[in-house]
Amino acid sequence: MRDAVSRLNTEDLTISNVGISAMMHGYLVFDRENRQLAAFRTWKDTSTTEAADKLTQLFDFNIPERWSIAHLYQAILNKESHVQDISFITTLAGYVHWQLTGEKVIGIGDASGMFPVKDNQWHPEYVEKFKALTGIDWPSIAPKILVAGEVAGSFIESGKDYLFDNKQQAASAVNDKCVFCPPEGDAGTGMVACKAIAPNTGNVSAGTSIFAMVVLEKPLSRLYKEVDIVTTPDGRDVAMVHYNECTSKIDPWMERFEDAFMLFGFRVEKYELYDKLYEVALKREGKIALFMRDVLESAVADLAGGLRILKNDEKVRIDKLAGHGGFFKSGEAGRVVMSEMTGIPIEISETAAEGGAWGIALLADYVNVANKMTLNEYLEEK
């Protein structure tokens, strides 16, 4: 981060608003002296099956393996000694925000991937159930929840030292009125980047993992293990269909094609390989075309099944999904295959490749006008 900021030309630019975004979920815990108690466990860590299943039964609400509360309860079930010393638990975005501002806060979207939320706070019924189960009062160790548009702090001196090479650069770069928006996870910032936070809209992020976010008009009728309930950065309920694998199912095949060309003395640039092999998947004949079609469809198949639950079982209207991520970067193939597999129009916006970085920049800017318009109005008008 410091390296990136050092490249900004601060003679011509001042930073007036800041937002921090990072991968959602995971496990970062600290003691009363702010010492980290365990190595960072990311959303990819799926060693929490027992805890996730037991919490799902307890709450009658889907708790996925990657959620922070599943990691915490699994640590309790494993009798890990550090649990007794936990004073604070947060996400990666919440952690970096804390280092820069001193504020232990979190955006509602990121919060909803730690522990269930209701009415922009930690869900009181589940808080009590978890306390009865473990003796831990979740809100006392968790960050404070904020929604889009709220001011979430400003730079502290140690935060400037953390982010800038020297005090002179910090002094010239930071506006005196510089404020932070609430830190958010990558799912929420992806929705903002795609302008997909209104009911019946949504987005689909397809990269290393794949997930679709569909903004709901009303709650789902029952629990589905394939569907998580999270929120937009302004607190609307969202049905999230998430799977850990997407382009990771495609990349090994691309490497094999690359190796095959190398055997014959040909070096093909990776972007050319992806462009050609993705696009050939749109053809309806030929072994390579059919093979690549199968490869691309395999990366989307799990997501399509989850979305069918929303469309067929819950009758959720999904007008369109805004696509972003590496799966869509090579021509039209990713968009066409996913649209055909899901039965939902997929649109690619010009800012799709920017993803969460652009989304959090918009959320930071929204702080300036939040008292005048809703987040959706800001995205539509500004």
C-alpha positions in Angstrom: 0.0 0.0 0.0 2.8 2.4 0.9 4.5 1.6 -2.4 1.3 2.4 -4.3 0.7 5.7 -2.5 4.3 6.8 -2.9 3.8 6.7 -6.7 1.0 9.4 -6.5 2.1 12.8 -7.7 1.1 14.7 -4.5 2.3 18.0 -5.9 -0.8 18.1 -8.1 -3.1 15.9 -5.9 -4.5 16.0 -2.4 -6.3 13.1 -0.8 -9.7 14.4 0.5 -11.4 11.1 1.1 -10.2 7.5 1.8 -11.8 4.1 1.7 -10.3 0.7 2.6 -11.6 -2.5 0.9 -10.3 -6.0 1.1 -11.4 -9.7 0.9 -14.4 -10.4 3.1 -14.7 -12.9 6.0 -11.8 -14.6 7.6 -10.3 -14.4 11.1 -8.1 -11.7 12.6 -8.1 -11.6 16.4 -6.2 -9.4 18.9 -5.8 -9.2 22.7 -6.2 -6.1 25.0 -2.7 -4.9 24.1 -3.6 -5.1 20.3 -1.3 -8.0 19.8 -2.3 -10.4 17.0 -3.2 -13.8 18.6 -3.3 -16.1 15.6 -2.2 -16.2 12.0 -4.7 -14.6 9.6 -7.2 -17.2 8.3 -8.7 -16.2 5.0 -12.0 -17.0 3.4 -10.2 -19.8 1.5 -9.7 -21.6 4.9 -12.4 -24.3 5.0 -11.4 -26.0 8.2 -14.5 -24.8 9.9 -17.1 -27.3 8.6 -18.1 -28.5 12.1 -18.6 -25.0 13.5 -20.4 -23.7 10.4 -22.9 -26.6 10.5 -23.6 -26.3 14.3 -24.1 -22.5 14.1 -26.4 -22.9 11.0 -28.5 -25.3 13.1 -28.5 -23.1 16.2 -29.5 -19.9 14.3 -31.6 -21.6 11.5 -29.6 -19.2 9.3 -26.9 -20.2 6.9 -23.4 -19.7 8.4 -20.8 -20.5 5.7 -17.4 -21.9 6.5 -15.6 -18.7 5.5 -17.5 -16.4 7.9 -15.6 -15.0 10.9 -18.0 -16.4 13.4 -17.4 -19.9 12.0 -13.7 -19.4 12.4 -14.1 -18.2 16.0 -16.4 -21.1 17.0 -14.1 -23.6 15.3 -11.2 -22.2 17.4 -13.4 -22.8 20.5 -14.3 -26.3 19.4 -10.6 -27.0 18.8 -9.8 -25.7 22.3 -7.3 -23.2 20.9 -5.7 -21.4 23.9 -5.7 -17.9 22.3 -9.5 -17.7 22.4 -9.6 -16.7 26.1 -7.5 -13.6 25.3 -9.6 -12.3 22.4 -10.5 -8.6 22.8 -11.1 -7.7 19.2 -12.0 -9.6 16.0 -12.2 -7.9 12.5 -11.7 -8.4 8.8 -8.7 -7.5 6.7 -10.3 -4.2 5.6 -11.4 -3.5 9.2 -7.8 -4.1 10.3 -6.1 -1.8 7.8 -8.8 0.9 8.6 -8.0 0.6 12.3 -4.3 1.0 11.7 -4.8 4.2 9.7 -7.6 5.8 11.8 -7.5 4.1 15.2 -11.3 3.4 14.7 -12.6 -0.2 15.3 -15.4 0.1 12.9 -16.7 -1.9 9.8 -19.1 -1.3 6.9 -22.4 -3.1 7.1 -21.6 -5.2 4.0 -18.3 -6.4 5.4 -20.0 -6.9 8.8 -22.7 -9.2 7.3 -19.9 -11.6 6.3 -18.6 -11.9 9.8 -21.9 -12.5 11.8 -25.6 -12.1 10.8 -26.9 -8.6 10.9 -30.4 -7.1 11.3 -31.5 -3.4 11.0 -27.9 -2.3 10.6 -26.7 -4.0 13.8 -25.5 -7.4 14.9 -28.5 -9.6 14.9 -29.7 -9.5 18.6 -31.4 -12.9 18.6 -28.3 -14.6 17.3 -26.0 -12.6 19.6 -27.9 -14.0 22.6 -27.8 -17.6 21.2 -24.1 -17.4 20.6 -23.6 -16.0 24.1 -25.6 -18.8 25.6 -23.5 -21.3 23.6 -20.0 -19.9 24.3 -20.2 -17.2 27.0 -18.9 -14.7 24.5 -20.8 -11.4 23.9 -20.1 -10.9 20.2 -20.7 -7.1 20.1 -18.2 -6.6 22.9 -15.3 -8.0 20.7 -16.6 -7.0 17.2 -16.2 -3.7 15.4 -18.9 -1.1 15.4 -21.2 -1.3 12.3 -21.5 1.8 10.1 -23.4 2.2 6.8 -22.4 3.9 3.5 -22.2 7.6 3.8 -21.2 7.7 7.5 -17.9 9.3 8.5 -15.6 6.5 9.8 -12.7 8.5 11.1 -9.7 10.4 9.9 -5.9 9.8 9.7 -4.1 9.5 13.0 -0.3 10.3 13.0 0.7 6.6 13.3 -1.7 6.0 10.4 0.2 8.5 8.2 3.5 6.8 9.2 1.9 3.5 8.2 0.9 4.7 4.7 3.4 7.4 3.7 7.1 7.3 3.1 7.7 10.4 5.2 5.9 13.1 7.1 6.6 15.7 4.3 4.7 13.5 1.8 1.9 13.0 4.2 1.6 16.7 4.9 1.4 17.6 1.2 -0.9 14.7 0.3 -3.6 14.8 2.9 -6.3 17.4 2.9 -6.9 18.8 6.4 -10.6 17.7 6.1 -9.7 14.2 4.8 -12.2 11.6 6.2 -12.7 7.9 5.7 -15.8 6.0 4.7 -16.6 2.7 6.5 -14.2 -0.1 5.4 -15.9 -2.6 3.1 -15.5 -6.1 1.7 -14.9 -6.9 -1.9 -18.5 -8.2 -2.5 -20.0 -4.9 -1.4 -17.5 -2.7 -3.3 -18.0 -4.9 -6.4 -21.8 -4.1 -6.3 -21.1 -0.4 -6.0 -18.6 -0.5 -8.9 -21.2 -2.2 -11.1 -24.1 0.1 -9.9 -26.0 -3.0 -8.8 -27.5 -2.2 -5.3 -31.2 -1.7 -6.2 -33.7 -4.6 -5.8 -33.9 -7.1 -8.7 -30.4 -6.2 -9.8 -27.1 -7.7 -8.9 -23.6 -8.5 -9.9 -21.5 -11.5 -10.5 -17.8 -11.6 -9.7 -15.9 -14.3 -11.6 -12.2 -14.7 -10.9 -10.4 -17.1 -8.6 -13.7 -17.6 -6.9 -17.2 -17.0 -8.3 -20.1 -15.3 -6.6 -23.4 -13.6 -7.5 -25.0 -10.9 -5.4 -28.8 -10.4 -5.9 -30.5 -7.5 -4.1 -33.7 -8.8 -2.5 -37.2 -7.1 -2.3 -38.2 -9.4 0.5 -36.6 -12.1 2.7 -36.2 -15.7 1.4 -38.9 -18.1 2.7 -36.4 -20.5 4.3 -32.8 -21.4 4.8 -30.8 -22.7 1.8 -27.2 -24.0 2.3 -26.4 -22.8 -1.2 -27.4 -19.1 -0.5 -25.8 -16.7 2.0 -27.6 -13.6 3.2 -25.4 -10.5 3.4 -26.1 -6.8 2.7 -25.3 -4.0 0.4 -23.1 -1.2 1.8 -26.3 0.7 2.5 -27.9 -2.2 4.4 -30.2 -3.9 1.9 -30.5 -7.7 2.1 -28.6 -9.6 -0.6 -28.7 -13.2 -1.6 -25.1 -14.3 -2.2 -24.3 -17.5 -4.1 -20.6 -18.2 -3.6 -18.2 -21.0 -4.7 -14.5 -21.1 -4.1 -13.5 -22.2 -7.6 -13.9 -20.4 -11.0 -10.9 -19.5 -13.2 -8.9 -21.9 -11.1 -10.7 -24.6 -13.1 -9.6 -23.0 -16.3 -6.0 -21.9 -15.7 -4.5 -25.4 -15.5 -5.8 -26.2 -18.9 -4.3 -23.0 -20.3 -1.0 -24.0 -18.8 -1.2 -27.3 -20.6 -1.9 -25.7 -23.9 1.1 -23.4 -23.3 3.3 -26.3 -22.5 2.2 -28.1 -25.6 3.2 -25.1 -27.8 6.5 -24.9 -26.1 7.3 -28.5 -27.0 7.2 -27.4 -30.7 9.2 -24.3 -30.1 6.4 -21.8 -30.1 6.0 -19.2 -27.4 2.4 -17.8 -27.2 1.7 -14.8 -24.9 -0.7 -15.7 -22.2 -3.2 -13.0 -23.1 -3.3 -14.3 -26.7 -3.8 -17.9 -25.5 -6.7 -16.9 -23.3 -8.3 -14.7 -26.0 -8.1 -17.3 -28.7 -9.2 -20.3 -26.5 -12.0 -18.4 -24.9 -13.4 -17.2 -28.2 -13.2 -20.6 -29.9 -15.6 -21.8 -27.2 -18.4 -19.8 -28.9 -18.1 -22.0 -32.0 -20.5 -25.0 -32.1 -18.2 -27.4 -33.9 -14.7 -28.8 -33.7 -13.0 -30.7 -30.8 -11.1 -27.7 -29.4 -14.3 -25.6 -29.5 -16.4 -28.2 -27.7 -13.6 -28.9 -25.2 -13.2 -25.2 -24.3 -16.9 -24.8 -24.1 -17.0 -27.6 -21.5 -14.1 -26.0 -19.6 -15.8 -22.6 -19.4 -19.1 -24.1 -18.4 -17.5 -26.1 -15.7 -16.3 -22.9 -14.1 -19.9 -21.5 -14.0 -21.9 -24.7 -13.3 -22.0 -24.4 -9.5 -23.1 -20.8 -9.7 -25.9 -21.6 -12.2 -27.3 -24.2 -9.8 -27.4 -21.7 -6.9 -29.1 -19.1 -9.0 -31.8 -21.6 -10.1 -32.8 -21.8 -6.4 -33.4 -18.1 -6.3 -35.3 -18.0 -9.7 -37.3 -21.2 -9.5 -37.8 -21.9 -5.8 -38.0 -18.3 -4.4 -39.3 -16.6 -7.6 -36.7 -13.8 -7.2 -36.9 -11.5 -10.2 -33.4 -10.9 -11.6 -33.5 -8.5 -14.4 -29.8 -8.6 -15.2 -26.4 -9.2 -13.6 -23.4 -6.9 -14.0 -20.3 -9.0 -14.6 -16.7 -8.3 -13.5 -13.6 -10.3 -13.0 -11.0 -12.2 -15.0 -13.5 -14.7 -16.4 -14.9 -11.8 -18.6 -11.7 -10.3 -19.8 -11.2 -12.3 -22.9 -13.7 -11.1 -25.5 -17.4 -12.1 -25.4 -17.0 -15.8 -24.4 -17.3 -15.4 -20.6 -20.4 -13.2 -20.8 -22.1 -15.4 -23.4 -21.4 -18.7 -21.7 -22.5 -17.4 -18.3 -25.7 -15.8 -19.6 -26.6 -19.1 -21.4 -25.8 -21.2 -18.3 -27.8 -19.0 -15.9 -30.6 -17.8 -18.1 -29.9 -14.2 -17.0 -28.6 -11.3 -19.1 -25.0 -10.5 -18.2 -23.8 -6.9 -18.8 -20.2 -5.8 -18.6 -19.7 -2.2 -17.6 -16.7 -0.1 -18.6 -15.5 0.0 -14.9 -16.0 -3.8 -14.4 -12.2 -4.5 -14.5 -11.6 -2.0 -11.7 -13.7 -4.0 -9.3 -13.5 -3.2 -5.6 -10.9 -0.5 -5.9 -13.3 1.6 -7.9 -16.2 0.7 -5.7 -14.5 1.8 -2.5 -13.4 5.0 -4.1 -17.1 5.8 -4.9 -18.1 5.0 -1.4 -15.4 7.3 -0.1 -16.7 10.1 -2.4 -20.3 9.4 -1.4 -19.6 10.6 2.2 -19.5 14.2 0.8 -23.2 14.0 -0.4 -24.8 11.4 1.8 -26.9 13.9 3.5 -28.4 15.0 0.2 -29.1 11.7 -1.6 -29.2 7.9 -1.2 -26.4 5.7 -2.4 -28.4 4.5 -5.3 -29.3 8.1 -6.3 -25.6 9.0 -6.1 -24.6 6.0 -8.4 -27.3 6.9 -10.9 -26.7 10.7 -11.0 -23.0 11.1 -10.3 
